[in-house]
């Protein structure tokens, strides 16, 4: 920190005599802190296995389209880099290259060695699904859901697989259970709306699209979605009360914004 401060100050501070400064010179502070740090023994640590997976997942997701990542990972593994992170990255790269069957073999072997890593279950289920093995994919997700209930990546991937398998009602219920306990992202809210729509629950479909619009800052569109939710047929009493409460909340907020705007305009005119 002191070195950064010194860089910002440049040479200007060096021309001020130390006796005229009410704080120690930055150079003195840096020397003192380095001396203190040298007294502590070095700290050794190991990255977690989950970190390895997340690092390689990020590498694959951010790679440019002209990069043959599968070949790069294969080269790393062949030259002494046969480890969990590179194997997982290779599997993800193979999936992106439409070689999902090869990815399934790699991920199946990795999961046998590391049964406690949720990202491996999610990736294996996705690879099985992409390879056309829907029954196996659903079995993988079901096992992961039993082992790690309400784990966000596992539950979301499981719900997507259920929707692809023509079982949207199960996906909808699963997502509702998850996001009643864990705050969802906008994309996850939209997925819940799509699951509700596919399951024939128009009320929840409109309601969650309203929540999606709220997350994106479009309050007027959210009001329209909530009004459509309230107009949907076959609503339960709980649904109706929930939709109405949310609509009232948004309308009250919009009214308060309008009141503040009017007050600001009137004040600015004086």
C-alpha positions as CSV (number, residue, x, y, z in Angstrom):
1,X,0.0,0.0,0.0
2,X,2.8,2.4,0.9
3,X,4.6,1.6,-2.3
4,X,1.5,2.4,-4.3
5,X,1.1,5.7,-2.4
6,X,4.7,6.6,-3.2
7,X,4.2,5.8,-6.9
8,X,1.2,8.2,-7.0
9,X,3.1,11.0,-5.2
10,X,6.1,10.6,-7.5
11,X,9.1,12.8,-6.8
12,X,7.1,15.6,-5.2
13,X,7.3,14.2,-1.7
14,X,11.0,13.6,-1.8
15,X,11.8,17.3,-1.8
16,X,10.0,17.8,1.6
17,X,12.4,17.5,4.6
18,X,11.4,14.6,6.9
19,X,11.2,17.0,9.9
20,X,8.4,19.0,8.3
21,X,6.2,15.9,7.7
22,X,3.7,14.9,10.4
23,X,3.8,11.2,9.3
24,X,6.8,8.9,8.6
25,X,8.2,8.9,5.1
26,X,6.7,6.3,2.8
27,X,10.1,4.9,2.1
28,X,10.7,4.4,5.9
29,X,7.3,2.8,6.3
30,X,8.0,0.4,3.4
31,X,11.3,-0.6,4.9
32,X,9.8,-1.1,8.4
33,X,6.9,-3.3,7.0
34,X,9.3,-5.4,5.0
35,X,11.5,-6.0,8.0
36,X,8.4,-7.0,10.1
37,X,7.2,-9.3,7.3
38,X,10.6,-11.0,7.2
39,X,10.2,-12.1,10.8
40,X,7.2,-14.3,9.9
41,X,7.7,-17.8,8.6
42,X,6.5,-18.5,5.0
43,X,2.8,-19.7,4.8
44,X,2.3,-22.8,2.7
45,X,-1.2,-23.6,1.4
46,X,-2.7,-25.8,-1.3
47,X,-5.5,-24.8,-3.6
48,X,-8.7,-26.7,-3.0
49,X,-9.9,-29.2,-5.7
50,X,-13.0,-27.0,-6.3
51,X,-10.7,-24.1,-7.1
52,X,-9.0,-26.2,-9.8
53,X,-12.4,-27.0,-11.4
54,X,-13.6,-23.4,-11.3
55,X,-10.3,-22.1,-12.7
56,X,-10.5,-24.4,-15.7
57,X,-14.2,-23.8,-16.2
58,X,-13.5,-20.1,-16.3
59,X,-10.7,-20.8,-18.8
60,X,-13.0,-22.8,-21.1
61,X,-15.9,-20.3,-20.9
62,X,-13.8,-17.3,-21.7
63,X,-11.8,-18.9,-24.5
64,X,-12.1,-17.5,-28.0
65,X,-13.8,-19.5,-30.7
66,X,-10.6,-20.0,-32.7
67,X,-8.9,-21.8,-29.8
68,X,-8.7,-25.6,-29.9
69,X,-8.8,-26.1,-26.2
70,X,-9.4,-29.8,-26.3
71,X,-6.0,-30.2,-28.1
72,X,-4.3,-27.8,-25.7
73,X,-5.6,-29.8,-22.7
74,X,-4.6,-33.1,-24.4
75,X,-1.1,-31.7,-24.9
76,X,-0.8,-30.6,-21.3
77,X,-1.9,-34.0,-20.0
78,X,0.5,-35.8,-22.3
79,X,3.4,-33.7,-21.1
80,X,3.0,-34.4,-17.3
81,X,-0.1,-32.4,-16.6
82,X,-2.4,-35.3,-15.9
83,X,-4.3,-33.8,-13.0
84,X,-7.9,-33.2,-12.0
85,X,-8.1,-29.6,-13.3
86,X,-6.7,-30.4,-16.8
87,X,-8.9,-33.5,-17.1
88,X,-12.0,-31.5,-16.2
89,X,-11.1,-28.7,-18.6
90,X,-10.5,-31.2,-21.3
91,X,-14.0,-32.7,-20.8
92,X,-15.6,-29.3,-20.9
93,X,-13.7,-28.4,-24.1
94,X,-14.7,-31.7,-25.7
95,X,-18.4,-30.9,-24.8
96,X,-18.0,-27.6,-26.6
97,X,-16.6,-29.4,-29.6
98,X,-19.6,-31.7,-29.9
99,X,-17.6,-34.7,-28.6
100,X,-19.8,-35.2,-25.5
101,X,-19.3,-39.0,-25.5
102,X,-15.6,-38.6,-24.9
103,X,-16.3,-36.1,-22.2
104,X,-18.7,-38.6,-20.5
105,X,-15.8,-41.1,-20.2
106,X,-13.5,-38.6,-18.7
107,X,-16.0,-37.2,-16.2
108,X,-17.2,-40.7,-15.2
109,X,-13.7,-41.6,-14.2
110,X,-13.1,-38.3,-12.4
111,X,-16.3,-38.7,-10.4
112,X,-15.3,-42.2,-9.3
113,X,-12.2,-40.6,-7.7
114,X,-13.8,-37.5,-6.4
115,X,-17.4,-38.2,-5.3
116,X,-17.7,-35.0,-3.2
117,X,-17.3,-32.5,-6.0
118,X,-20.6,-31.1,-7.1
119,X,-19.2,-29.5,-10.3
120,X,-18.3,-33.0,-11.6
121,X,-21.9,-34.2,-11.2
122,X,-23.2,-31.1,-13.0
123,X,-20.7,-31.5,-15.8
124,X,-21.3,-35.2,-16.2
125,X,-25.1,-34.8,-16.3
126,X,-24.7,-32.1,-19.0
127,X,-22.3,-34.3,-21.0
128,X,-24.7,-37.3,-20.8
129,X,-27.6,-35.1,-21.9
130,X,-25.6,-33.6,-24.8
131,X,-24.6,-37.0,-25.9
132,X,-28.2,-38.1,-26.0
133,X,-28.2,-40.2,-22.9
134,X,-31.1,-38.5,-21.1
135,X,-31.9,-41.4,-18.8
136,X,-28.3,-41.5,-17.5
137,X,-28.2,-37.7,-17.2
138,X,-31.4,-37.7,-15.1
139,X,-30.0,-40.5,-12.9
140,X,-26.7,-38.5,-12.4
141,X,-28.6,-35.3,-11.4
142,X,-31.0,-37.2,-9.2
143,X,-28.1,-38.8,-7.3
144,X,-26.4,-35.4,-7.0
145,X,-29.6,-33.8,-5.7
146,X,-29.9,-36.5,-3.0
147,X,-26.3,-36.0,-2.0
148,X,-26.3,-32.2,-2.2
149,X,-29.9,-30.9,-1.7
150,X,-30.5,-27.3,-2.8
151,X,-27.0,-27.0,-4.3
152,X,-27.6,-24.2,-6.9
153,X,-25.5,-25.5,-9.9
154,X,-26.8,-29.1,-9.5
155,X,-30.4,-28.1,-9.0
156,X,-30.4,-25.7,-12.0
157,X,-28.8,-28.2,-14.3
158,X,-31.2,-30.9,-13.1
159,X,-34.2,-28.6,-13.7
160,X,-32.9,-27.9,-17.3
161,X,-32.6,-31.6,-17.9
162,X,-36.1,-32.3,-16.6
163,X,-37.5,-29.6,-18.9
164,X,-35.6,-31.1,-21.9
165,X,-37.1,-34.5,-20.9
166,X,-40.6,-33.2,-21.0
167,X,-41.1,-33.0,-17.2
168,X,-41.5,-29.2,-16.7
169,X,-43.8,-29.5,-13.6
170,X,-41.0,-31.3,-11.7
171,X,-38.5,-28.7,-12.8
172,X,-40.8,-25.9,-11.7
173,X,-41.4,-27.4,-8.2
174,X,-37.7,-28.0,-7.8
175,X,-36.8,-24.4,-8.7
176,X,-39.4,-23.0,-6.4
177,X,-38.1,-25.0,-3.5
178,X,-34.5,-23.9,-4.3
179,X,-35.3,-20.2,-4.7
180,X,-37.5,-20.0,-1.7
181,X,-34.3,-20.7,0.2
182,X,-31.5,-19.2,-2.0
183,X,-31.7,-15.8,-3.7
184,X,-31.8,-16.4,-7.5
185,X,-30.0,-14.5,-10.2
186,X,-32.0,-12.9,-13.1
187,X,-31.2,-15.8,-15.4
188,X,-32.4,-18.2,-12.8
189,X,-35.6,-16.3,-12.3
190,X,-36.2,-16.4,-16.0
191,X,-35.6,-20.2,-16.0
192,X,-38.3,-20.5,-13.3
193,X,-40.7,-18.5,-15.4
194,X,-40.0,-20.8,-18.4
195,X,-40.5,-23.9,-16.3
196,X,-43.8,-22.6,-15.0
197,X,-45.0,-21.7,-18.5
198,X,-44.0,-25.2,-19.8
199,X,-45.8,-26.7,-16.9
200,X,-49.0,-24.8,-17.7
201,X,-48.9,-22.5,-14.6
202,X,-49.6,-19.2,-16.3
203,X,-49.8,-17.3,-13.1
204,X,-46.3,-18.2,-11.9
205,X,-45.0,-17.8,-15.4
206,X,-46.1,-14.1,-15.5
207,X,-45.2,-13.6,-11.9
208,X,-41.6,-14.7,-12.3
209,X,-41.2,-12.8,-15.6
210,X,-42.3,-9.8,-13.5
211,X,-39.6,-10.6,-11.0
212,X,-37.1,-10.9,-13.9
213,X,-38.2,-7.4,-15.2
214,X,-37.8,-6.0,-11.7
215,X,-34.2,-7.3,-11.5
216,X,-33.5,-5.6,-14.8
217,X,-35.0,-2.3,-13.6
218,X,-38.1,-2.3,-15.8
219,X,-40.8,-1.5,-13.2
220,X,-43.6,-0.6,-15.7
221,X,-43.2,-3.9,-17.6
222,X,-43.1,-5.7,-14.2
223,X,-46.4,-4.2,-13.3
224,X,-47.9,-5.4,-16.6
225,X,-46.6,-9.0,-15.9
226,X,-48.0,-9.0,-12.4
227,X,-51.4,-7.8,-13.7
228,X,-51.4,-10.7,-16.2
229,X,-50.5,-13.0,-13.3
230,X,-53.5,-11.9,-11.4
231,X,-55.7,-12.3,-14.4
232,X,-54.6,-15.9,-15.0
233,X,-57.1,-18.7,-14.4
234,X,-57.0,-21.3,-11.7
235,X,-55.0,-19.3,-9.2
236,X,-54.8,-20.6,-5.6
237,X,-55.6,-18.1,-2.8
238,X,-52.0,-18.1,-1.8
239,X,-50.9,-17.3,-5.4
240,X,-53.4,-14.5,-5.7
241,X,-52.3,-12.9,-2.3
242,X,-48.7,-13.2,-3.3
243,X,-49.1,-11.6,-6.7
244,X,-51.3,-8.8,-5.3
245,X,-48.8,-8.0,-2.5
246,X,-46.0,-7.7,-5.0
247,X,-48.0,-5.6,-7.4
248,X,-49.0,-3.2,-4.5
249,X,-45.3,-3.0,-3.5
250,X,-44.2,-2.0,-6.9
251,X,-47.0,0.5,-7.4
252,X,-46.3,2.1,-4.0
253,X,-42.6,2.4,-5.0
254,X,-43.5,4.0,-8.4
255,X,-45.9,6.4,-6.6
256,X,-43.1,7.4,-4.2
257,X,-40.7,8.0,-7.1
258,X,-43.3,10.2,-8.8
259,X,-43.9,12.2,-5.6
260,X,-40.2,12.8,-5.2
261,X,-39.9,13.9,-8.8
262,X,-42.8,16.4,-8.5
263,X,-41.2,17.8,-5.3
264,X,-37.9,18.1,-7.0
265,X,-39.4,19.9,-10.0
266,X,-41.3,22.3,-7.8
267,X,-38.2,23.0,-5.8
268,X,-36.1,23.6,-8.9
269,X,-38.6,26.2,-10.2
270,X,-38.2,28.5,-7.2
